[in-house]
């Protein structure tokens, strides 16, 4: 109800507020009104479902906060899907969730018309920063980006979420849902199959961008470039390769949308490991089948990359460069039951591979809890050099960093501040097995 309230927005602005600009209801309900995409869809009972403005109360910004935020939207809708499953998927709630899935695809991914076409004909959709900026939004025209163009945050990429959205929509789709789909700008209707393909296109694009914006250790840039400008600088789609010059914007340009450093493994990049870990947990087989394309958009037969590859690289960073070996049990502080965190910190603060040609700028210190905890989730993916028991010992080592016996967590990287605690909680849920696939949801690939 809280989320639906934010989608509807305050009564002092045209409703629904959604991811629009607060100037008209069409800004959130009409695909051909700025910003591009539909962020709120009216249901059979008259209420709206979709994605919300990025910050509430909206008066915290001047001018008032407006536009959706892709990272928050995808997490909220995933939660709604799990809630629907927990309730037995009642028809009215499924309707509400489907409208949220469609709104996310349109407002935050750019469905149906904001894409680039590879030489093989596949359409690549790139997650935007939100409804009004980033991704593939053009630099000119009616739908131009409000913030730095071609700027992309790899940690907004949530492939496991997108697969869940895709499969939930396919499994529970009804013919009457067709009317919820946004039209193409030429007026022709879009289809369910097009939306499912858009989710697959965003997964393919996201992994390719991650490949070109990360190091072997799993370090990835806060912000990277995805410039693939059309000849018509106001066009929404054309042939192109979003990762043609990643991590740079064009040949050597840089960007930042929040004040954090371009091409540096820092706060805005920190969520990447657990988002990729969730993809592995939810879709172990499908997340292992990723096609990597070269800079011209042609399949690279020599590139081997997947969720497991990414996670294994981060796990190896600990195994090879930490000052202890959890398998041998020597990561504990002398005479204590807590982990000696300084032994683990060496892997990233003193080890190699936290900068590389794909991540050219120095990383944030591992000692920030929001940096350290997400990296621990890498061990959910099996590594050839470790037995299942060995991986469990590494996870137990990380779980022994904090002491919860006194109520508030005590330890070197056991923060209770909002952002850091959020990363600690999510990472712990991923490591502990609390994230489970939805039962019976198919994971069949969609041909594009």
N, C-alpha and C positions, 0 to 999 in steps of 0.2 A: 504494500500500500504506500509505503514511503517513496519507493521508486516511481510508482505511477503518479504520485503527487508531484514529484519533480518533473516528470515528463509533461504533465499538464501545466505546471508552472504557476507563478503568483498571479493573482487576479488583476494586478496593476498593469499587466502586459497582455497582448493578444494570446489567447490560448488555442491550441496547446503550444507551450513554449519550446519543448523538445530541444533539438540542436540548432534551432533557428537563430535569428538575430533580434528577436523581440519586436520587430516592426509590423509583422502581419502573421496570421495563422498559416498563410501559404509558404512562409519561410521554412516551416517544418513539415508541411503536408504536401507540397507540390514539388515534384522533381525538377521542374523548369524554373523555379524561383530560387534566388540566392539564399543560402548556400546550396550548392548542388547536392541533390539527394533528398530522400524522404526520411525524416527522423521521428515522426509520430503518425500512427495509423489508427483510424477510428474503427471501433469494434461494433458488433451487432447491437450492443446495449447502449452505444453512444459514447463510451469512454475511450481514452486513447492509451495505446501501448507503444513503446519505442525506446529511444535513448534520451537521456536527460542532459540539461546544461551541465557544464563541467564543475561548477562550484555554487554551493548554496549556503546561506542566502546570497542571492545574486548581487546585492548591494555591497558586497565585500570588494567589488571591483569598480573602477570608474573608467569608461562607462560600464554599466552593469555587466557582470559576468555572463557570457553567452557562448554558444557553440558547445558541441559534445566533446568528450575526451575518450578516445578509442580504448585506452587501457582500462579505465573504469567501466566503460560500457560492456566490454567483453567479459569482465569478471562478474558483473551484475547479471548478465543474461545467462552465463553458465550456472550461476547459483539458482536462477529461476527454473532452469531445466531440471536440475537435481531436485528442487522442491516439487516440481510437477511430478517427477518419478516417485518421490516419496508419498505423494498423495494419490497415486494410482492413475495419474494423467487424466483428470476430469476434463471433459470437452471444453468447458469455458476457460479453464486455465491453459489448456493446450492452445486455444485460439489466441490468448494473450501472449503466450511465449512465442508463437509463430510470428506474430506481428513485431515482437522485439527482434527476432532473428532477421526478418526482412529489413527492418529499420537499420540494424547494425550494418548489414551488407550494403545498404544504400548510402547512409550518412557517413560511415567510417571506412568503408572499402571502396565506395564509388560505383556500386552497381546501379544501373546496368551499363553505363556508357563511359566511365573513366578507367581506361585501361591502355596497355600497349600490346601490340601483336607481335609475337616472335616469328621468325621465318617459317616455322612449322605450322603456323596458324593459331597456336595457343594464345589465349588472352591472359595477360598478367595483370592482376589487381594488386595494388600496393597499399597496405594499411596507412591511412592518413594519421595525423596527430589528433584529428577530430573533424567535425563536420565542416569547419571553415578553413582548414590549413593543412599544408604538408602533403606527403604522398605525391601523386601525379597531377595535382591541381595546377592549372596553367598560370603563367605570369601576367597574362593580359585577358581582357574580356570580362564577361558577366560573372564568371565563376572563379576568378583568380584567387590565389591563396592570400589570406590576410597576414600571415607571418612569412618568414623566409621561405621562398619556394624551393622545392626539391630536397627539403630537409626531412630526415627520417630517423626515428628512434627504434633501433633493433629490439629493445625490450618491450615494445608494444606488440610485437609479433607473438601471437599465441596459437600455434598450429593445432594443439590438442583441442582448444576451445572451438576453433573453426570446424574441425572434423565433427565434433559433437553437435554443433549448430546444424551442419549439413545433414547429418544422419537423422537428427530429431525431425527436421523439416521433411525429409523424404519419408520417414516412417509414419508420420501423423498427418501428412498433407491431405486436404480435402479439396474438392473441386471449387467450393465456394471461397477458398483462400486465394484463388487466382485474382480476385478483384483487389486484393491488398497489394499486389506486386506493382512497383512503379513502372511507368511507361518509359520507353526510349524517348529521347528528345525529338525524334521524328514522328512521335505519336503512336507508333506501333507498340503493342503490348509486349512485355517481357514474360518469360516463362519460368516455371520451377526449375527445369533443367538448366536454364541459363544461370540461375542463382546458384545452384549446386556447383556448376562449373566455375563460377566466380569464386566460390570458397576454395575450390581446388587450385585455381589460378593464384589466389593470394598465398596459399601454402607453398606452392612451387616458387613464387617470387620471393617470399620471405626467407626460405632456406637458401636460395641463391644469393640474396643480399647478405645474409649472415655469413655465408662462405667467404664472400669478398670483404667482410668488415670485421673479421675475428682472427685471432692468433691460435696457434696449436694448443695453448693453455686454456682456451675458452674465453680469454679476455676479448671484449668487444667494445666498440666505440659508443659513447653516449649518443652522439649524433653523427650521421653519415649522409652522403649525398646519393640521390637516386635520379639524377637529371636525365631525362629522355624527352627533350622538348620536340614538339611537333613543328613542322614547317609553318603552319598557322599557329601562332603563339597563343591563341585563345581556344584551340581545339582541345577536346577532352580525350580523344583517342586517335591513334595512328600507329604505324609500324614503329617499333622501338624496343630497346633493351634497358630496363631500369637500372641494372647493375653495370652498365657499360663502363662507367668511370668510378664506381664505388671503391674506396670510401669517400672519394672527393666529389664535390659538386662540379661537374665538368672536369676539365683536365687537372685543375689544382685548387679549385674553390673550396671553402669551408663554410660551415653553418652551425648555428646553435639556436634553440628555441626556448631555453630556460636559464641560461647563464652558466651551465656546465660546459666543460671544454669539449670541443669537437675532437673526434678520434681518440678519446681517452676512456679507459675503463674506469667508470666512476658511478655516481649515484643514479644517473638516468639509465645506465646500462646494467645495473646490478640485478634486475629481475630476470634477465635473460636465462640464466641457468635453470631456475625452477620452472619457467614457462616451457623450456625444451624438455625438462624432466617430466613434466605433466604429459607432454605429447607422447613420450616413450611409455609411460605408465598406462595411458588410456588407449594407445594404438601402437603397441610394440612392433607388430609386423609392418603396418602401413608406414610408420615413421622411419622404417629402415629402408624404404624404397623412395629415394629422392634422386631426381635427375638434375645434375649440375650442368649448366650451360656456360659456354665461354662468353667473352665480352661482346661477341657478335650475335649471341643468342642461339648458337648451335650446340647440340649436346657434346659434352667433353667426355670422351670414353675413358680418360685417365683419372678423372676426379672421382674419388670415393668419399661420400659425405652423407650424413644422416643425423637424426637425433642421437643415436648411440655413438656415432663418431665424435660428435661435439662433446657429449658428456664424458666419454672415455678420455678425451684430451685433457679435460679439467681434472679428472681423477688421477691421471698419470702425473700431473703437475704436483700433486701431493705426494704420490708414491716416490717420485724421483727427486723431489727437491725439499720436502719437509725434513726437519731435523730429527725425525722419529719414524718408526714403523708401527702402525696400529696393530698389524698382524702379530708382531712380537710383543705387543703390550707395553712398549716403552715410551708412550706418549703422555703418561701420567706424571704429574709433579711428584717429586720424591716425598714419600710418606703421606701422600694425599690420595683421595679418590677422584679429584677433579683433574681434567686434562690440562697439561701445561701448554697453554695456547701459543706461547712464543715459539714453540717447536713447530707448530703448524703454520704460523705466520710467515716463516722463512720461505715457504713454497711460493708465495706471491710477492712478498715485500723484498725478498733477496734473490729469488729464483729468476730464471730467464723467461722469455716468451710472453711477458705481459705487454710488451710493445713489439711491433713488427710492421711491415709495409702496409698492412691493413689497419693497424691501430698505431698511428705514428706518435701519439703523445703519451706522456707518463701517466701511470694509473694512480687512482686514489689508494690510500693505504688500506690494507687488509683489516686493520684494527678497527675500522668502522663496522659496526655490527651489520649494517645493511649491505656491506661488501662481502663479509666473510660467510654469513649464514647461507645465502643462495648457492654458494659454491659447494657446500656439503651435499646438496641434492644430486650431484653428479654420480654418486656411488649407487644410485638406484638402478643404473644400467650395468649389466654384467660386463666385466673386463676379462679378457682372455687370461691374463696373468694372475687373476684372483679367483679363488673358490667362492661359493656363495657364503660360506662361513667367514672367509677373509673380508669380504665386502661388509658383512654384518659387524665385524670388529671395527672397521673404520667408521661405520655409522654410529656404533656405540660410543666410540671415542668422541665424536662430535656431540652426541647427546649428553655427554658427561661434562660439558663445558660449564653449564650453569647449575647452581644449587637452588632448588625451589622449596627447600624445607622451611624457610622463614617467611613464606608468602610471596614476597617479591623476589625475582630471580637475582642471584648473586654470582658474580663472575666477571672476568675481564671483558668479555664482549656480550654482556647480558643486559642490554639497555631496555628501559621502559618508555622511551620517547616514541612518539607516534610512528614515524617512518621506519625506524630501526626495529621496533617491536613487531610491526607488521611483517617485515621480512623474516624475523625469527619465527613467528607463528606459522606463516605459510611454508617456510622451509621445513619446519619440524613436522607439519602435517604431511608433506610430500615424503619425507624420509621415513616416517612411522608407518606408512601404509594406509593412512586415512583417506587418500585419494584413490578411488576405485572406478573402474569403467562402469558405465551404465549397462545393466543386464539386458541382453537381448538386442541391443542396438547394432544394426549391421554396419560394417565398415567397408563396403564395396566401393571401389574406385569409380569415379564418374568420368567417362570419356569426354574430352573437350574438343 
